[in-house]
């Protein structure tokens, strides 16, 4: 079963285009109105939509862990 990808603003448009040309279901944070969202909001939104987060942000996981450990 294919899984959709949710890209944050770190992923270049050229990568998104190439993925789409290969039939990958890609939704960008920009298209979803989440371009200014915090990392944990991106993760929550992708989870809500049943998508995998694709990012180049080295601190993404660290920031999300920090937020989720306080919840």
PQR file with spaces between the fields and no chain letter, atoms N, CA, C, O and H, PARSE charges and radii, in Angstrom:
ATOM       1  N    UNK     1       0.849   -1.187    0.000 -0.4000 1.5000
ATOM       2  CA   UNK     1       0.000    0.000    0.000 -0.0000 2.0000
ATOM       3  C    UNK     1       0.891    1.247    0.000  0.5500 1.7000
ATOM       4  O    UNK     1       1.723    1.404    0.894 -0.5500 1.4000
ATOM       5  N    UNK     2       0.733    2.127   -0.980 -0.4000 1.5000
ATOM       6  CA   UNK     2       1.543    3.346   -1.041 -0.0000 2.0000
ATOM       7  C    UNK     2       1.216    4.295    0.116  0.5500 1.7000
ATOM       8  O    UNK     2       0.077    4.387    0.572 -0.5500 1.4000
ATOM       9  H    UNK     2       0.058    1.999   -1.707  0.4000 1.0000
ATOM      10  N    UNK     3       2.236    4.978    0.560 -0.4000 1.5000
ATOM      11  CA   UNK     3       2.078    5.955    1.633 -0.0000 2.0000
ATOM      12  C    UNK     3       2.403    7.326    1.067  0.5500 1.7000
ATOM      13  O    UNK     3       3.374    7.484    0.326 -0.5500 1.4000
ATOM      14  H    UNK     3       3.162    4.903    0.189  0.4000 1.0000
ATOM      15  N    UNK     4       1.597    8.313    1.414 -0.4000 1.5000
ATOM      16  CA   UNK     4       1.852    9.669    0.958 -0.0000 2.0000
ATOM      17  C    UNK     4       2.967   10.321    1.752  0.5500 1.7000
ATOM      18  O    UNK     4       3.219    9.970    2.905 -0.5500 1.4000
ATOM      19  H    UNK     4       0.809    8.185    2.016  0.4000 1.0000
ATOM      20  N    UNK     5       3.622   11.266    1.124 -0.4000 1.5000
ATOM      21  CA   UNK     5       4.709   12.007    1.752 -0.0000 2.0000
ATOM      22  C    UNK     5       4.254   13.436    2.015  0.5500 1.7000
ATOM      23  O    UNK     5       3.543   14.038    1.211 -0.5500 1.4000
ATOM      24  H    UNK     5       3.417   11.551    0.188  0.4000 1.0000
ATOM      25  N    UNK     6       4.676   13.960    3.149 -0.4000 1.5000
ATOM      26  CA   UNK     6       4.411   15.344    3.516 -0.0000 2.0000
ATOM      27  C    UNK     6       5.765   16.031    3.644  0.5500 1.7000
ATOM      28  O    UNK     6       6.537   15.703    4.546 -0.5500 1.4000
ATOM      29  H    UNK     6       5.254   13.472    3.802  0.4000 1.0000
ATOM      30  N    UNK     7       6.066   16.980    2.756 -0.4000 1.5000
ATOM      31  CA   UNK     7       7.364   17.651    2.803 -0.0000 2.0000
ATOM      32  C    UNK     7       7.260   18.978    3.544  0.5500 1.7000
ATOM      33  O    UNK     7       6.272   19.705    3.438 -0.5500 1.4000
ATOM      34  H    UNK     7       5.439   17.246    2.023  0.4000 1.0000
ATOM      35  N    UNK     8       8.313   19.264    4.296 -0.4000 1.5000
ATOM      36  CA   UNK     8       8.359   20.582    4.922 -0.0000 2.0000
ATOM      37  C    UNK     8       9.024   21.565    3.954  0.5500 1.7000
ATOM      38  O    UNK     8       9.367   21.198    2.830 -0.5500 1.4000
ATOM      39  H    UNK     8       9.116   18.673    4.382  0.4000 1.0000
ATOM      40  N    UNK     9       9.201   22.780    4.384 -0.4000 1.5000
ATOM      41  CA   UNK     9       9.709   23.821    3.485 -0.0000 2.0000
ATOM      42  C    UNK     9      11.175   23.627    3.124  0.5500 1.7000
ATOM      43  O    UNK     9      11.684   24.322    2.244 -0.5500 1.4000
ATOM      44  H    UNK     9       8.923   23.078    5.297  0.4000 1.0000
ATOM      45  N    UNK    10      11.867   22.698    3.780 -0.4000 1.5000
ATOM      46  CA   UNK    10      13.278   22.441    3.506 -0.0000 2.0000
ATOM      47  C    UNK    10      13.510   21.686    2.189  0.5500 1.7000
ATOM      48  O    UNK    10      14.615   21.714    1.647 -0.5500 1.4000
ATOM      49  H    UNK    10      11.453   22.134    4.494  0.4000 1.0000
ATOM      50  N    UNK    11      12.484   21.021    1.682 -0.4000 1.5000
ATOM      51  CA   UNK    11      12.641   20.192    0.492 -0.0000 2.0000
ATOM      52  C    UNK    11      12.490   21.058   -0.762  0.5500 1.7000
ATOM      53  O    UNK    11      11.467   21.719   -0.936 -0.5500 1.4000
ATOM      54  H    UNK    11      11.587   20.998    2.122  0.4000 1.0000
ATOM      55  N    UNK    12      13.495   21.058   -1.629 -0.4000 1.5000
ATOM      56  CA   UNK    12      13.413   21.861   -2.849 -0.0000 2.0000
ATOM      57  C    UNK    12      12.281   21.410   -3.779  0.5500 1.7000
ATOM      58  O    UNK    12      11.940   20.229   -3.844 -0.5500 1.4000
ATOM      59  H    UNK    12      14.327   20.520   -1.487  0.4000 1.0000
ATOM      60  N    UNK    13      11.722   22.365   -4.480 -0.4000 1.5000
ATOM      61  CA   UNK    13      10.633   22.095   -5.422 -0.0000 2.0000
ATOM      62  C    UNK    13      11.047   21.062   -6.472  0.5500 1.7000
ATOM      63  O    UNK    13      10.223   20.258   -6.910 -0.5500 1.4000
ATOM      64  H    UNK    13      11.999   23.324   -4.427  0.4000 1.0000
ATOM      65  N    UNK    14      12.321   21.080   -6.877 -0.4000 1.5000
ATOM      66  CA   UNK    14      12.788   20.133   -7.886 -0.0000 2.0000
ATOM      67  C    UNK    14      12.661   18.682   -7.408  0.5500 1.7000
ATOM      68  O    UNK    14      12.338   17.796   -8.198 -0.5500 1.4000
ATOM      69  H    UNK    14      12.990   21.733   -6.521  0.4000 1.0000
ATOM      70  N    UNK    15      12.910   18.442   -6.139 -0.4000 1.5000
ATOM      71  CA   UNK    15      12.764   17.089   -5.590 -0.0000 2.0000
ATOM      72  C    UNK    15      11.296   16.693   -5.570  0.5500 1.7000
ATOM      73  O    UNK    15      10.945   15.572   -5.936 -0.5500 1.4000
ATOM      74  H    UNK    15      13.172   19.162   -5.497  0.4000 1.0000
ATOM      75  N    UNK    16      10.445   17.606   -5.145 -0.4000 1.5000
ATOM      76  CA   UNK    16       9.003   17.343   -5.126 -0.0000 2.0000
ATOM      77  C    UNK    16       8.515   17.015   -6.539  0.5500 1.7000
ATOM      78  O    UNK    16       7.757   16.065   -6.732 -0.5500 1.4000
ATOM      79  H    UNK    16      10.730   18.517   -4.848  0.4000 1.0000
ATOM      80  N    UNK    17       8.946   17.789   -7.508 -0.4000 1.5000
ATOM      81  CA   UNK    17       8.554   17.560   -8.906 -0.0000 2.0000
ATOM      82  C    UNK    17       9.002   16.190   -9.386  0.5500 1.7000
ATOM      83  O    UNK    17       8.221   15.463  -10.000 -0.5500 1.4000
ATOM      84  H    UNK    17       9.562   18.561   -7.351  0.4000 1.0000
ATOM      85  N    UNK    18      10.256   15.828   -9.113 -0.4000 1.5000
ATOM      86  CA   UNK    18      10.762   14.515   -9.537 -0.0000 2.0000
ATOM      87  C    UNK    18       9.979   13.374   -8.892  0.5500 1.7000
ATOM      88  O    UNK    18       9.663   12.385   -9.553 -0.5500 1.4000
ATOM      89  H    UNK    18      10.891   16.418   -8.615  0.4000 1.0000
ATOM      90  N    UNK    19       9.673   13.507   -7.632 -0.4000 1.5000
ATOM      91  CA   UNK    19       8.883   12.472   -6.954 -0.0000 2.0000
ATOM      92  C    UNK    19       7.508   12.332   -7.604  0.5500 1.7000
ATOM      93  O    UNK    19       7.038   11.222   -7.855 -0.5500 1.4000
ATOM      94  H    UNK    19       9.930   14.311   -7.095  0.4000 1.0000
ATOM      95  N    UNK    20       6.878   13.458   -7.870 -0.4000 1.5000
ATOM      96  CA   UNK    20       5.546   13.422   -8.491 -0.0000 2.0000
ATOM      97  C    UNK    20       5.594   12.810   -9.891  0.5500 1.7000
ATOM      98  O    UNK    20       4.687   12.074  -10.281 -0.5500 1.4000
ATOM      99  H    UNK    20       7.259   14.360   -7.666  0.4000 1.0000
ATOM     100  N    UNK    21       6.646   13.113  -10.643 -0.4000 1.5000
ATOM     101  CA   UNK    21       6.787   12.533  -11.980 -0.0000 2.0000
ATOM     102  C    UNK    21       6.924   11.011  -11.922  0.5500 1.7000
ATOM     103  O    UNK    21       6.632   10.317  -12.896 -0.5500 1.4000
ATOM     104  H    UNK    21       7.383   13.711  -10.326  0.4000 1.0000
ATOM     105  N    UNK    22       7.361   10.507  -10.792 -0.4000 1.5000
ATOM     106  CA   UNK    22       7.495    9.064  -10.602 -0.0000 2.0000
ATOM     107  C    UNK    22       6.280    8.455   -9.908  0.5500 1.7000
ATOM     108  O    UNK    22       6.305    7.293   -9.502 -0.5500 1.4000
ATOM     109  H    UNK    22       7.597   11.071  -10.000  0.4000 1.0000
ATOM     110  N    UNK    23       5.230    9.240   -9.776 -0.4000 1.5000
ATOM     111  CA   UNK    23       3.974    8.734   -9.239 -0.0000 2.0000
ATOM     112  C    UNK    23       3.842    8.743   -7.731  0.5500 1.7000
ATOM     113  O    UNK    23       2.920    8.134   -7.188 -0.5500 1.4000
ATOM     114  H    UNK    23       5.209   10.184  -10.106  0.4000 1.0000
ATOM     115  N    UNK    24       4.754    9.429   -7.038 -0.4000 1.5000
ATOM     116  CA   UNK    24       4.693    9.503   -5.583 -0.0000 2.0000
ATOM     117  C    UNK    24       3.691   10.586   -5.178  0.5500 1.7000
ATOM     118  O    UNK    24       3.685   11.685   -5.732 -0.5500 1.4000
ATOM     119  H    UNK    24       5.503    9.923   -7.479  0.4000 1.0000
ATOM     120  N    UNK    25       2.852   10.256   -4.210 -0.4000 1.5000
ATOM     121  CA   UNK    25       1.857   11.190   -3.674 -0.0000 2.0000
ATOM     122  C    UNK    25       2.552   12.118   -2.690  0.5500 1.7000
ATOM     123  O    UNK    25       2.884   11.718   -1.574 -0.5500 1.4000
ATOM     124  H    UNK    25       2.857    9.363   -3.759  0.4000 1.0000
ATOM     125  N    UNK    26       2.774   13.373   -3.113 -0.4000 1.5000
ATOM     126  CA   UNK    26       3.498   14.349   -2.294 -0.0000 2.0000
ATOM     127  C    UNK    26       2.605   15.550   -2.016  0.5500 1.7000
ATOM     128  O    UNK    26       2.003   16.122   -2.924 -0.5500 1.4000
ATOM     129  H    UNK    26       2.504   13.698   -4.019  0.4000 1.0000
ATOM     130  N    UNK    27       2.531   15.919   -0.738 -0.4000 1.5000
ATOM     131  CA   UNK    27       1.852   17.145   -0.327 -0.0000 2.0000
ATOM     132  C    UNK    27       2.888   17.994    0.395  0.5500 1.7000
ATOM     133  O    UNK    27       3.539   17.522    1.327 -0.5500 1.4000
ATOM     134  H    UNK    27       3.020   15.455    0.000  0.4000 1.0000
ATOM     135  N    UNK    28       3.044   19.246   -0.031 -0.4000 1.5000
ATOM     136  CA   UNK    28       4.013   20.128    0.622 -0.0000 2.0000
ATOM     137  C    UNK    28       3.328   20.928    1.730  0.5500 1.7000
ATOM     138  O    UNK    28       2.124   21.181    1.694 -0.5500 1.4000
ATOM     139  H    UNK    28       2.515   19.629   -0.788  0.4000 1.0000
ATOM     140  N    UNK    29       4.128   21.310    2.698 -0.4000 1.5000
ATOM     141  CA   UNK    29       3.606   22.155    3.772 -0.0000 2.0000
ATOM     142  C    UNK    29       3.065   23.461    3.204  0.5500 1.7000
ATOM     143  O    UNK    29       2.073   23.998    3.698 -0.5500 1.4000
ATOM     144  H    UNK    29       5.107   21.105    2.726  0.4000 1.0000
ATOM     145  N    UNK    30       3.726   23.970    2.159 -0.4000 1.5000
ATOM     146  CA   UNK    30       3.273   25.208    1.539 -0.0000 2.0000
ATOM     147  C    UNK    30       1.871   25.038    0.934  0.5500 1.7000
ATOM     148  O    UNK    30       1.010   25.901    1.102 -0.5500 1.4000
ATOM     149  H    UNK    30       4.531   23.533    1.758  0.4000 1.0000
ATOM     150  N    UNK    31       1.655   23.937    0.240 -0.4000 1.5000
ATOM     151  CA   UNK    31       0.347   23.687   -0.377 -0.0000 2.0000
ATOM     152  C    UNK    31      -0.741   23.509    0.678  0.5500 1.7000
ATOM     153  O    UNK    31      -1.911   23.808    0.436 -0.5500 1.4000
ATOM     154  H    UNK    31       2.355   23.236    0.103  0.4000 1.0000
ATOM     155  N    UNK    32      -0.344   23.022    1.843 -0.4000 1.5000
ATOM     156  CA   UNK    32      -1.293   22.741    2.918 -0.0000 2.0000
ATOM     157  C    UNK    32      -1.484   23.942    3.845  0.5500 1.7000
ATOM     158  O    UNK    32      -2.183   23.841    4.853 -0.5500 1.4000
ATOM     159  H    UNK    32       0.606   22.779    2.040  0.4000 1.0000
ATOM     160  N    UNK    33      -0.870   25.071    3.512 -0.4000 1.5000
ATOM     161  CA   UNK    33      -1.009   26.265    4.343 -0.0000 2.0000
ATOM     162  C    UNK    33      -0.212   26.195    5.633  0.5500 1.7000
ATOM     163  O    UNK    33      -0.531   26.894    6.595 -0.5500 1.4000
ATOM     164  H    UNK    33      -0.302   25.153    2.693  0.4000 1.0000
ATOM     165  N    UNK    34       0.829   25.355    5.669 -0.4000 1.5000
ATOM     166  CA   UNK    34       1.610   25.143    6.886 -0.0000 2.0000
ATOM     167  C    UNK    34       3.056   25.622    6.728  0.5500 1.7000
ATOM     168  O    UNK    34       3.933   25.167    7.464 -0.5500 1.4000
ATOM     169  H    UNK    34       1.088   24.788    4.887  0.4000 1.0000
ATOM     170  N    UNK    35       3.316   26.514    5.800 -0.4000 1.5000
ATOM     171  CA   UNK    35       4.690   26.959    5.522 -0.0000 2.0000
ATOM     172  C    UNK    35       5.355   27.607    6.734  0.5500 1.7000
ATOM     173  O    UNK    35       6.576   27.538    6.874 -0.5500 1.4000
ATOM     174  H    UNK    35       2.604   26.883    5.203  0.4000 1.0000
ATOM     175  N    UNK    36       4.595   28.217    7.584 -0.4000 1.5000
ATOM     176  CA   UNK    36       5.148   28.907    8.759 -0.0000 2.0000
ATOM     177  C    UNK    36       5.014   28.076   10.032  0.5500 1.7000
ATOM     178  O    UNK    36       5.298   28.571   11.123 -0.5500 1.4000
ATOM     179  H    UNK    36       3.603   28.273    7.470  0.4000 1.0000
ATOM     180  N    UNK    37       4.590   26.829    9.909 -0.4000 1.5000
ATOM     181  CA   UNK    37       4.340   25.990   11.084 -0.0000 2.0000
ATOM     182  C    UNK    37       5.629   25.539   11.751  0.5500 1.7000
ATOM     183  O    UNK    37       6.671   25.414   11.107 -0.5500 1.4000
ATOM     184  H    UNK    37       4.360   26.427    9.023  0.4000 1.0000
ATOM     185  N    UNK    38       5.540   25.300   13.038 -0.4000 1.5000
ATOM     186  CA   UNK    38       6.655   24.736   13.805 -0.0000 2.0000
ATOM     187  C    UNK    38       6.798   23.258   13.453  0.5500 1.7000
ATOM     188  O    UNK    38       5.874   22.643   12.921 -0.5500 1.4000
ATOM     189  H    UNK    38       4.694   25.402   13.561  0.4000 1.0000
ATOM     190  N    UNK    39       7.962   22.700   13.754 -0.4000 1.5000
ATOM     191  CA   UNK    39       8.223   21.300   13.415 -0.0000 2.0000
ATOM     192  C    UNK    39       7.190   20.348   14.003  0.5500 1.7000
ATOM     193  O    UNK    39       6.712   19.447   13.313 -0.5500 1.4000
ATOM     194  H    UNK    39       8.714   23.200   14.186  0.4000 1.0000
ATOM     195  N    UNK    40       6.841   20.542   15.275 -0.4000 1.5000
ATOM     196  CA   UNK    40       5.871   19.637   15.890 -0.0000 2.0000
ATOM     197  C    UNK    40       4.497   19.752   15.247  0.5500 1.7000
ATOM     198  O    UNK    40       3.744   18.779   15.219 -0.5500 1.4000
ATOM     199  H    UNK    40       7.229   21.273   15.835  0.4000 1.0000
ATOM     200  N    UNK    41       4.165   20.923   14.732 -0.4000 1.5000
ATOM     201  CA   UNK    41       2.890   21.096   14.027 -0.0000 2.0000
ATOM     202  C    UNK    41       2.914   20.360   12.690  0.5500 1.7000
ATOM     203  O    UNK    41       1.911   19.775   12.282 -0.5500 1.4000
ATOM     204  H    UNK    41       4.777   21.714   14.754  0.4000 1.0000
ATOM     205  N    UNK    42       4.053   20.389   12.012 -0.4000 1.5000
ATOM     206  CA   UNK    42       4.215   19.642   10.757 -0.0000 2.0000
ATOM     207  C    UNK    42       4.044   18.153   11.026  0.5500 1.7000
ATOM     208  O    UNK    42       3.335   17.462   10.295 -0.5500 1.4000
ATOM     209  H    UNK    42       4.868   20.864   12.343  0.4000 1.0000
ATOM     210  N    UNK    43       4.693   17.662   12.077 -0.4000 1.5000
ATOM     211  CA   UNK    43       4.580   16.246   12.423 -0.0000 2.0000
ATOM     212  C    UNK    43       3.140   15.878   12.769  0.5500 1.7000
ATOM     213  O    UNK    43       2.643   14.844   12.323 -0.5500 1.4000
ATOM     214  H    UNK    43       5.269   18.224   12.671  0.4000 1.0000
ATOM     215  N    UNK    44       2.472   16.706   13.552 -0.4000 1.5000
ATOM     216  CA   UNK    44       1.066   16.451   13.895 -0.0000 2.0000
ATOM     217  C    UNK    44       0.192   16.416   12.646  0.5500 1.7000
ATOM     218  O    UNK    44      -0.657   15.536   12.503 -0.5500 1.4000
ATOM     219  H    UNK    44       2.876   17.546   13.914  0.4000 1.0000
ATOM     220  N    UNK    45       0.398   17.365   11.750 -0.4000 1.5000
ATOM     221  CA   UNK    45      -0.417   17.449   10.530 -0.0000 2.0000
ATOM     222  C    UNK    45      -0.189   16.244    9.628  0.5500 1.7000
ATOM     223  O    UNK    45      -1.143   15.666    9.108 -0.5500 1.4000
ATOM     224  H    UNK    45       1.088   18.079   11.866  0.4000 1.0000
ATOM     225  N    UNK    46       1.057   15.868    9.442 -0.4000 1.5000
ATOM     226  CA   UNK    46       1.372   14.698    8.614 -0.0000 2.0000
ATOM     227  C    UNK    46       0.744   13.442    9.219  0.5500 1.7000
ATOM     228  O    UNK    46       0.193   12.611    8.496 -0.5500 1.4000
ATOM     229  H    UNK    46       1.832   16.338    9.864  0.4000 1.0000
ATOM     230  N    UNK    47       0.826   13.307   10.526 -0.4000 1.5000
ATOM     231  CA   UNK    47       0.227   12.159   11.211 -0.0000 2.0000
ATOM     232  C    UNK    47      -1.286   12.150   11.012  0.5500 1.7000
ATOM     233  O    UNK    47      -1.876   11.108   10.728 -0.5500 1.4000
ATOM     234  H    UNK    47       1.273   13.982   11.113  0.4000 1.0000
ATOM     235  N    UNK    48      -1.900   13.305   11.161 -0.4000 1.5000
ATOM     236  CA   UNK    48      -3.351   13.447   10.960 -0.0000 2.0000
ATOM     237  C    UNK    48      -3.758   13.001    9.556  0.5500 1.7000
ATOM     238  O    UNK    48      -4.818   12.402    9.371 -0.5500 1.4000
ATOM     239  H    UNK    48      -1.420   14.151   11.391  0.4000 1.0000
ATOM     240  N    UNK    49      -2.917   13.294    8.576 -0.4000 1.5000
ATOM     241  CA   UNK    49      -3.212   12.951    7.184 -0.0000 2.0000
ATOM     242  C    UNK    49      -2.717   11.557    6.793  0.5500 1.7000
ATOM     243  O    UNK    49      -2.951   11.110    5.670 -0.5500 1.4000
ATOM     244  H    UNK    49      -2.056   13.780    8.726  0.4000 1.0000
ATOM     245  N    UNK    50      -2.037   10.871    7.710 -0.4000 1.5000
ATOM     246  CA   UNK    50      -1.514    9.535    7.416 -0.0000 2.0000
ATOM     247  C    UNK    50      -0.343    9.562    6.446  0.5500 1.7000
ATOM     248  O    UNK    50      -0.189    8.664    5.618 -0.5500 1.4000
ATOM     249  H    UNK    50      -1.846   11.235    8.622  0.4000 1.0000
ATOM     250  N    UNK    51       0.481   10.598    6.555 -0.4000 1.5000
ATOM     251  CA   UNK    51       1.621   10.768    5.655 -0.0000 2.0000
ATOM     252  C    UNK    51       2.942   10.708    6.419  0.5500 1.7000
ATOM     253  O    UNK    51       2.988   10.915    7.631 -0.5500 1.4000
ATOM     254  H    UNK    51       0.356   11.327    7.227  0.4000 1.0000
ATOM     255  N    UNK    52       4.003   10.423    5.686 -0.4000 1.5000
ATOM     256  CA   UNK    52       5.354   10.403    6.235 -0.0000 2.0000
ATOM     257  C    UNK    52       5.983   11.772    6.018  0.5500 1.7000
ATOM     258  O    UNK    52       5.852   12.356    4.942 -0.5500 1.4000
ATOM     259  H    UNK    52       3.966   10.255    4.701  0.4000 1.0000
ATOM     260  N    UNK    53       6.665   12.285    7.039 -0.4000 1.5000
ATOM     261  CA   UNK    53       7.348   13.571    6.913 -0.0000 2.0000
ATOM     262  C    UNK    53       8.690   13.364    6.208  0.5500 1.7000
ATOM     263  O    UNK    53       9.458   12.463    6.546 -0.5500 1.4000
ATOM     264  H    UNK    53       6.771   11.811    7.913  0.4000 1.0000
ATOM     265  N    UNK    54       8.947   14.217    5.228 -0.4000 1.5000
ATOM     266  CA   UNK    54      10.209   14.225    4.492 -0.0000 2.0000
ATOM     267  C    UNK    54      10.817   15.604    4.695  0.5500 1.7000
ATOM     268  O    UNK    54      10.225   16.609    4.301 -0.5500 1.4000
ATOM     269  H    UNK    54       8.324   14.949    4.953  0.4000 1.0000
ATOM     270  N    UNK    55      12.012   15.660    5.315 -0.4000 1.5000
ATOM     271  CA   UNK    55      12.647   16.927    5.644 -0.0000 2.0000
ATOM     272  C    UNK    55      14.160   16.829    5.501  0.5500 1.7000
ATOM     273  O    UNK    55      14.732   15.739    5.525 -0.5500 1.4000
ATOM     274  H    UNK    55      12.493   14.844    5.635  0.4000 1.0000
ATOM     275  N    UNK    56      14.794   17.978    5.354 -0.4000 1.5000
ATOM     276  CA   UNK    56      16.247   18.085    5.393 -0.0000 2.0000
ATOM     277  C    UNK    56      16.685   18.774    6.681  0.5500 1.7000
ATOM     278  O    UNK    56      17.873   19.035    6.866 -0.5500 1.4000
ATOM     279  H    UNK    56      14.329   18.863    5.334  0.4000 1.0000
ATOM     280  N    UNK    57      15.763   19.064    7.552 -0.4000 1.5000
ATOM     281  CA   UNK    57      16.019   19.790    8.790 -0.0000 2.0000
ATOM     282  C    UNK    57      16.682   18.861    9.807  0.5500 1.7000
ATOM     283  O    UNK    57      16.034   17.955   10.331 -0.5500 1.4000
ATOM     284  H    UNK    57      14.797   18.852    7.401  0.4000 1.0000
ATOM     285  N    UNK    58      17.959   19.078   10.087 -0.4000 1.5000
ATOM     286  CA   UNK    58      18.714   18.232   11.021 -0.0000 2.0000
ATOM     287  C    UNK    58      18.141   18.244   12.435  0.5500 1.7000
ATOM     288  O    UNK    58      18.258   17.254   13.158 -0.5500 1.4000
ATOM     289  H    UNK    58      18.485   19.814    9.661  0.4000 1.0000
ATOM     290  N    UNK    59      17.531   19.340   12.831 -0.4000 1.5000
ATOM     291  CA   UNK    59      17.006   19.466   14.191 -0.0000 2.0000
ATOM     292  C    UNK    59      15.554   19.027   14.329  0.5500 1.7000
ATOM     293  O    UNK    59      14.993   19.092   15.423 -0.5500 1.4000
ATOM     294  H    UNK    59      17.436   20.144   12.244  0.4000 1.0000
ATOM     295  N    UNK    60      14.945   18.587   13.256 -0.4000 1.5000
ATOM     296  CA   UNK    60      13.515   18.264   13.271 -0.0000 2.0000
ATOM     297  C    UNK    60      13.157   17.275   14.376  0.5500 1.7000
ATOM     298  O    UNK    60      12.281   17.553   15.195 -0.5500 1.4000
ATOM     299  H    UNK    60      15.400   18.534   12.367  0.4000 1.0000
ATOM     300  N    UNK    61      13.817   16.140   14.405 -0.4000 1.5000
ATOM     301  CA   UNK    61      13.488   15.108   15.383 -0.0000 2.0000
ATOM     302  C    UNK    61      13.800   15.571   16.796  0.5500 1.7000
ATOM     303  O    UNK    61      13.028   15.312   17.719 -0.5500 1.4000
ATOM     304  H    UNK    61      14.528   15.914   13.740  0.4000 1.0000
ATOM     305  N    UNK    62      14.916   16.249   16.970 -0.4000 1.5000
ATOM     306  CA   UNK    62      15.286   16.734   18.302 -0.0000 2.0000
ATOM     307  C    UNK    62      14.235   17.709   18.826  0.5500 1.7000
ATOM     308  O    UNK    62      13.834   17.629   19.988 -0.5500 1.4000
ATOM     309  H    UNK    62      15.542   16.459   16.220  0.4000 1.0000
ATOM     310  N    UNK    63      13.796   18.617   17.982 -0.4000 1.5000
ATOM     311  CA   UNK    63      12.786   19.595   18.398 -0.0000 2.0000
ATOM     312  C    UNK    63      11.457   18.923   18.706  0.5500 1.7000
ATOM     313  O    UNK    63      10.789   19.281   19.676 -0.5500 1.4000
ATOM     314  H    UNK    63      14.122   18.681   17.038  0.4000 1.0000
ATOM     315  N    UNK    64      11.072   17.961   17.894 -0.4000 1.5000
ATOM     316  CA   UNK    64       9.806   17.270   18.124 -0.0000 2.0000
ATOM     317  C    UNK    64       9.861   16.443   19.397  0.5500 1.7000
ATOM     318  O    UNK    64       8.888   16.422   20.149 -0.5500 1.4000
ATOM     319  H    UNK    64      11.614   17.671   17.106  0.4000 1.0000
ATOM     320  N    UNK    65      10.966   15.764   19.660 -0.4000 1.5000
ATOM     321  CA   UNK    65      11.113   14.979   20.893 -0.0000 2.0000
ATOM     322  C    UNK    65      10.990   15.873   22.110  0.5500 1.7000
ATOM     323  O    UNK    65      10.333   15.521   23.090 -0.5500 1.4000
ATOM     324  H    UNK    65      11.757   15.781   19.049  0.4000 1.0000
ATOM     325  N    UNK    66      11.622   17.023   22.043 -0.4000 1.5000
ATOM     326  CA   UNK    66      11.592   17.944   23.158 -0.0000 2.0000
ATOM     327  C    UNK    66      10.159   18.372   23.466  0.5500 1.7000
ATOM     328  O    UNK    66       9.752   18.395   24.627 -0.5500 1.4000
ATOM     329  H    UNK    66      12.155   17.309   21.247  0.4000 1.0000
ATOM     330  N    UNK    67       9.413   18.703   22.451 -0.4000 1.5000
ATOM     331  CA   UNK    67       8.021   19.140   22.625 -0.0000 2.0000
ATOM     332  C    UNK    67       7.158   17.990   23.116  0.5500 1.7000
ATOM     333  O    UNK    67       6.366   18.165   24.042 -0.5500 1.4000
ATOM     334  H    UNK    67       9.744   18.684   21.507  0.4000 1.0000
ATOM     335  N    UNK    68       7.299   16.802   22.504 -0.4000 1.5000
ATOM     336  CA   UNK    68       6.451   15.683   22.862 -0.0000 2.0000
ATOM     337  C    UNK    68       6.773   15.110   24.230  0.5500 1.7000
ATOM     338  O    UNK    68       5.898   14.523   24.866 -0.5500 1.4000
ATOM     339  H    UNK    68       7.942   16.659   21.752  0.4000 1.0000
ATOM     340  N    UNK    69       7.993   15.263   24.695 -0.4000 1.5000
ATOM     341  CA   UNK    69       8.330   14.758   26.032 -0.0000 2.0000
ATOM     342  C    UNK    69       7.695   15.603   27.116  0.5500 1.7000
ATOM     343  O    UNK    69       7.556   15.154   28.254 -0.5500 1.4000
ATOM     344  H    UNK    69       8.704   15.740   24.178  0.4000 1.0000
ATOM     345  N    UNK    70       7.307   16.823   26.776 -0.4000 1.5000
ATOM     346  CA   UNK    70       6.649   17.707   27.755 -0.0000 2.0000
ATOM     347  C    UNK    70       5.138   17.582   27.740  0.5500 1.7000
ATOM     348  O    UNK    70       4.472   18.156   28.603 -0.5500 1.4000
ATOM     349  H    UNK    70       7.419   17.188   25.851  0.4000 1.0000
ATOM     350  N    UNK    71       4.579   16.857   26.794 -0.4000 1.5000
ATOM     351  CA   UNK    71       3.115   16.740   26.714 -0.0000 2.0000
ATOM     352  C    UNK    71       2.585   15.747   27.698  0.5500 1.7000
ATOM     353  O    UNK    71       1.376   15.527   27.762 -0.5500 1.4000
ATOM     354  H    UNK    71       5.120   16.391   26.094  0.4000 1.0000
